[in-house]
Amino acid sequence: MGRFRKPAEGTWTEHYPELGTGPISFEDSVSPEFYELERDAIFRRAWLYAGRAEQLPRNGSYFTVNLPGLRTSVIVTRDKEGQVRAFHNVCRHRGNKLLWEGTPRDAISGNARQFVCKYHGWRYGLDGACTYIHQENEFFGLRKDAIGLAPIHCDTWAGFIFVNLSAVPDQTLRDYLGTMVGALEGYPFDRMTERYSFRAENNSNWKVFIDAFQEYYHVPPLHTHQLGPTPEAQNPEYEFEAAHYQLDGPHRMVSTSGTHKHTWPAEHLYPAEALTRSGSTGPWEAPDVGGPLPGVNPSGIKRWGIDNFQVFPNLEILIYERNWYVTYRYWPTSHNTHVFEGDLYFVPARNARERLAHEYAALTFKEYGLQDCGTLDGTQMGLEQGAFTEFPLNDQEILVRHFHKTVGAWVDAYVREWERGSTP
């Protein structure tokens, strides 16, 4: 559905007339009632990214993941036959959280032959079956083979593990991801296992932060210093525009060119970049991961820099031309708060110089994130003030328009089902 834009060929938005071009409302980002609806309509029905296959390196490996705002903790494990499974992290006996260390609110990982409840000692196999009940003869007609952990729908794609909390998912994971995201299936994500993780709790609606990464219109005014010390880049009126936008069902993507600072004259580089041979777009020397790489740079940009694949509802996969990638997740916790998680993945460093380049890229990523986060409180406060009910969007903000329309469509469909009495 996407296309490569050429001069005088019109606008991106005009090629998707169903989106319209008029001002839009952001009431969905300030309404407590809408938040309650979208939590059930979207997050309890969509496929949600839970983790990477590398977190389960062998049979018996497991990790837990907390889904903020959904009051849900999930066990993800690789059973004795190597199958990846997911269960609610809840003991079948009295509802205690089954796996935790230190504090029940923390996520953990490890290896086990079985899962043991700290409260009364009940045990479960890696397939979720109950294997031991303490003082079993004191219960009334209880059968171990009829009582076990509550399973959660789980599937993997390209090493990404997804879960779905609905009783019966509307689509398989592959069908849900569609052709645009699915085209990345052969990308060598599994080669990039050196990870740097960040987490932040933000005073804004989850969609407000996603909107910040759906367009590059904000880059010159907000990220001036990251564009480099060239005179034109230091001008906040400098024009910067992405080269490709694409829509596929509920998902979106945007491609942009890179700065390619390693080709600039030395006087146009920051000293730390020259020293570490790294920066905001990653280490200068890209590792060899084979090629051609499937799914990336769909419009064939000559100076391609980044592809941002936005998997509905709350996952973004940013793939950089220097063979590393980033994932973002946004977990709503109320109508005006959310948890943001960011993970950077590199091919493991072979020496100290490569490790330093990775560390510096992670440092500049955090600086970018702080700049974007710094605007979120102000955006949320401005929206909640109610001075305006509609806001204009330009052509570069087509993904913002599509995202909010998709959110609204999922909620509307849920409400219609509820009114018909068919919502589970």
N, C-alpha and C positions, 0 to 999 in steps of 0.2 A: 504493500500500500504506500510505501514511501517513494520519494523521488529525489533526484539530485537537482538542486536549484540552479538555474541559469539566468543571466541578466535579462530583464524585461519579460520574464515568463510568468509574471504574476506572483502570488504569495502562497505560502504553505497552507494557510488556513482556508483559502478559497478552494483548495482541492479536497476539502472535507466539509462540504456544505452543511452536513448534519450538525456540526459543532457551532455554526453561527459565527458572527463576528462582533456582536454587540457586547456591552458590558455584562459582567457576571456578578453574582452574589457570592460572598464568602460566609453566609449564614451557617453553612455546614461546619465551619471552623470555630464557631462561638456558641453554638446551641447545646446545652446539656442534654436536651431531649434527643437531638440528632445523634449525639455521641452514643447514647444507650442503644439506639436503633442500629447504628453501623457496627457496633461491637458484635451483635448477633447476626446481622445481615451480611457482614463481610468477614470478620475475623473468625467466626465460628463456622464459616462455610468455605472459605478460600483455602488453597494450598499455601502453607506457611513454611518458610525456610527455617530449619532447625539447626543445621550444622553441616560439617563436611565429612566425607567418608574417611579422610585421614585421621579423624578423631576416634575412629574405630579400627585400629590397625590389625587386630587379631580377634578370633572368636573369643567371646567372653568380655571384650571391651564394652564399656558403656560410658555415657555421659548424661547428665540431666540438663534440661534447659527450662528456664522459667519464662512464661509468656506474660509479661506485664500487662495489667489491665484485664486479662482474661481469668485471673485467679486460678491459673493452671500451671502445674509443673509436670514435665514430661520426661520419662526415661527413654533414651534411645540406646539400643544395644545391638550387638552382633551375636546371634545365638550360636550354638554348637555346630550348626550346619552352614554358618556364614551368612545367614539371612539377616538383614537389618530390620529390626522391629521397634515399635514404639508403644509405650503404655502410659496411662495416667500414673503419676508418682504417688499412689495412694494405696495403703494396705487395705485389704478386703475385710479385715476384722473390725476395727473401730475407726477407720478413716485417718489414721496417722500418716503423715508424710513418710514414705518408705525409705528413700535414700537421701541422706544428708549428713554433713559433717560440720562441726563448729556451731553453725546456726542453721535452722531449717530454711532460711531465706536464701542461702548461698547455693549456687550450682556447683556440682562436683563431677569428677570423672575417675575412672579406674578400670580394674579388671576383676571379674568375679565368676565363680561357678554357679552361684545362686544369690538371690537378694534376700536379706534378712531384716525384718522389722525390729527397730530398737525397742519398741514398746512392750510387745508380748512374745517376740521371738518367732513369729510366723515366717515361713520361708517359701520362696518362689523360684522356679527355674527360669532360665533365660528365655524360654518360650511363654512365660507368664503363668504357667500352671503352678498351683499350690502344691508344695512337696512336703510340708511339715506343719502341723498345728500343735502347739504346746498344750499338753493335757487334753488331747483330742476327745477322750472318752467322756469328758464333762459337758460336751456340746450335745445338742438334741437333733439327731438325724442328719448331721452335717457330713457331706461327702467331699473329700479333697478334689476329686475329679470334676466336681460341678461348681467349684469356687476358685477363682484366680484373679489375676490383675485385669483391669479394664483395658482392652487394646485400643489403640488409636491408628487410624489409617496412615500408612507410611509408605513412601516410595522414594527412589533415588533417580537423579538425572545428572549426568556429567559430574558425578561425585558430590552433588548437592543433595542433602537429605531434606525432604519435605514431609510435613504432617498435615493432616486435615481432621478437624475436630467434629465434623458433621457425622451423623449416623451413617449416611450413605452419600459420598461425594457425587456431585452432579456430573463430574468429568474425571477421567483418569488424569494423572499428572501430565503425561505427554500431550494429551489433547488440550489440557488447560494451558500449557505453555505456548502452544501454537507454533507456527513456522518460523517466526522472526527470532524468538528466543531459542527455539529448538535447533536452529541452525548452528548454535554454539556447541552442540553436543560433543564434537570432536576436538574442541579447543583443549590444550594441555593444562587444564587447571590442576591436574594431579601432580604436575612437576613443580608447582609453586606452593611449597609447604612451610616456608619460614613466615611466621605470622606475627603481626603487631596489632594489638587490640586496644580500643578506646571505648569508653562508655560515658554518657552524660545524661543527667536528668534535666529536662528543659521545661520552662514555663510557657509553653505554647502548644497549640493543637498539633498533632502529628503531621497533618497535611501542610501546615505552614512551613515546616522544615523541608518536606519533599518538594514543595514548590520552589524552594531556593535552589535546588539542584536540577530543575527542569528547564532552565534557560541560562544563557550566557550573557544576556542583556545587562546583568548586574556586575559583570566582571570588571570593566574599566573603572567605575566609581568605587567599588568595594575592595577589589584586589589589585589596586594600582601597583603596589610595590612588588607583588609576585609576578607581574608581567615583565619585570626587568627594568633597568635604569636607562633604557633608550628614551630620548625626548618624547617620541610619539606615545610610548606606552605610559609614561608618567603623566600624560594629559588625561584628566578624568573625563574629558569629552571624546576621548579616543573611541572609535567605533569598532566593535568586535562582534562578529556574528557566526553562529554555528553553520556548518555547511550541509547538514543533512538531518531531517527529521523523519520518523517513521512510526506508524501506528499499526497495531495488530491485536484486535480484540480489546481486552482491558489493558494490554501492555503497551509500552512506549519506548522509543530510543532516540538518542540524539548523538550525532558525531560532530567532532570539532577538530580543527587543526591543532598541532602542537607548537610550542614556542621554539623547540629544537635549540635550546640555548648553547648546547655544546658546539654549535657551528658559528656562534657569534664571536666577534673580536673580544679580546681579553678585557678591554675597557668597559664592555657592556655586561660584564659578569660580576656578581657579588663574590667577594673573596672566599666565603665559605663554600660556594658552589664550585669554584675553581679548585679548591683544596680537596673537597670530597668527591668531585666529579659526579655530582648528584644534585637534585633539586626537586621542585614541586611536581615535575612530570617523571620523576624516577631517576635511577642511575643512568649515566650517559652510555655505558656499555651494556647493551641488551644481551642477555644470555641466549644461547642457541637452544630453541625448543622445537626445532623442525619447522617445516612450512610446506606449502602455504597454510595459513591458519584459517580454519573455517569460521564463517559467521561474522567476522569482524570487518569493519570499514566497507559496509555494503554498497556505498556509492563510489568507491574507488578514489577517495581524496588523495592527492599526491603528497601533501604534507600532513597526512593523517596523524592525529595525536591521541584522541580518547574516544571510545564508544561508551555511552552510558545506557545500559539496558535496564529498564524499570519494570520489574515483574510485580504486577498487582497482587496484593495491595501495598506491601511495605518493604520490598527488597529492591535494592539497586546493585547492579554489577557493573563496575567501571573497569574497562579493559584498556590498558595503555600500550602504545606502539612499542615500548621498550620491554615488553614481555613480563609484565606483572599486572596484578589486578587488585581491586578494592571491593568490598561489600559494605553496604549500608543497610541497617534495619531500623525501623521506626515503630515503636510500640506505644499506642495510646494508653494513657492511664487515667485521664479524665478529659473533659471537653477542652481544657486549656493546659494540659501537661502531657508530656510523653517522654519515653526513654529512647535515646539514640545510641546505636551500637555501630562502630566502624572497625573493620578488619582489613589490614593490608597483607597481601600474599606475594612472596618473592621466591624464585628458585633459590634454594639454600646457598648461602655464601660459602665460597671455597677458601677464602682467606680474610685477613683483617681489613684489607682495603675494601673488598666487596661488602663486608658487614658494615663498615662505616658509611658506605654509600646508601645502604638500606636504612640505617639509623637516621641519616640526614633526611631522606625522603619521608620517613615517618614523622620526623620533627616538623617539616614544612607542611605535611598533611594536617597535623594538629593545628598549626597556625591558620591554615585555610579554614578549618572547622571552627576555630574560635571566632574568626571574623564573621562567618555565616551565623553561628550561634548568637553572636552579639546583637544581631538584628532581630532575633526572634521575639524576645520580650516586647520590643517596641512594636513589631507587627501585630502581635496578639492584643496588646493594649489598644492600639489604634483601631483594630477591627471591633473590639468589644465596646469602644466608646460610642459606636453607633452613629457617627457623624455622616456616614454614607452607607447606602444600601447596595450600591452597585459600583463596580470598578472596571475601567477599560483595560484590555489586554492587547498587546501588539502582536505582530506576526511571529516573533521569536518566542512568544509565550503560548504557542499552540498546545504544548504538552500540559501546561497548567489547565487550560480550558478542557482538554480531553480528560484529564485526571478527575476533575471535579464533576464532570458530566457522568463519568463511569461510576464514581462513588454514589452519586444521586440515583443512577439507574439501579444499582444493586439494592439500595435501601428501598426504593419505590417497589421493586419486585418483591422484596421481603414483606412489605406492608400489605401488598395486594394478596399475597399468600395467607398472611395472618388474618385478613378480613374474610377470606374464603374458608378459614379454618383448616388450611392444609399445611401450615408451618409446624414442623416437629417441635 
